[in-house]
């Protein structure tokens, strides 16, 4: 178990404040946040490159807060990789093994094993300057794994790579994690976190905004910042009113006067309702369904988004919905088309504030 307890550090106007996390062996933690939030600083604290002003780091009960870099159970892969340019790929991967005075036969065996696992066996005689970004990232991973760290620290490992290379590296990182390796991965891309990690920590201005599973963080954000960073586009200011005759439902009144029903909430509270765009159903007329919320609107804009379409709708408030391209074409959606927006009360979350 990696225990991070109230870690704090200050650099000029920047501060990392009271970060506390627990990461179990085999966890894949994504440290998520905007540039400058403090994610990489936290990695450097874990690696021993930066000493915290306050707090404690424990690994399996042992205090490693002040331990030397070489005595820590971690391996750090920076975004710029830092491969040794004068050494070929074989020697880069073998570096930690040679420092440990591992016998040559054992070095050769281990380097070739790691090269096969990371898909760089055909590159062993090449030099870093001749490698593509994806190849260099795989070599950097192999070199770090050669030191057999218990925890792998990755600083934006998928940055500046095209879609194909990212897909291949994601598969490799899943494979490494499935082998039992504990991994901590810094990123500003919530989709990376959602598809790779089983734990997510969102850092905002040096503080921990939220920590939990991807489902907990992305489906139930606790702050407006986390909600927006998680890709939720329908975040609407509101105040709550009693929902007479609606059982367990609460009623939110939006800025345009529209009523939105959802589960939970305290009357007279102010805050935001959040509606995931994938939970919105579009139709050409009112639906007879279990969806408690239905609004009439007009299509303002439609644009490509990944493999589907995003539709911007004026329903008295601005809403964004997602559609497959097939559904988009079948419905004949164009700018100015009247359309109905439906979503269940259970799809709506309320955020006080």
PyMOL commands that set and color helices and strands:
alter all, ss='L'
color gray80, all
select helices_A, chain A and resi 39-47+69-71+89-99+104-118+121-123+128-130+133-146+163-178+190-196+214-219+224-229+277-279+325-331+345-347
alter helices_A, ss='H'
color red, helices_A
select strands_A, chain A and resi 2-11+14-23+28-32+54-59+62-63+74-77+151-155+182-187+199-204+207-212+235-241+249-254+259-263+270-275+281-283+293-305+308-314+318-324+338-343+348-352
alter strands_A, ss='S'
color yellow, strands_A
deselect
rebuild
show_as cartoon
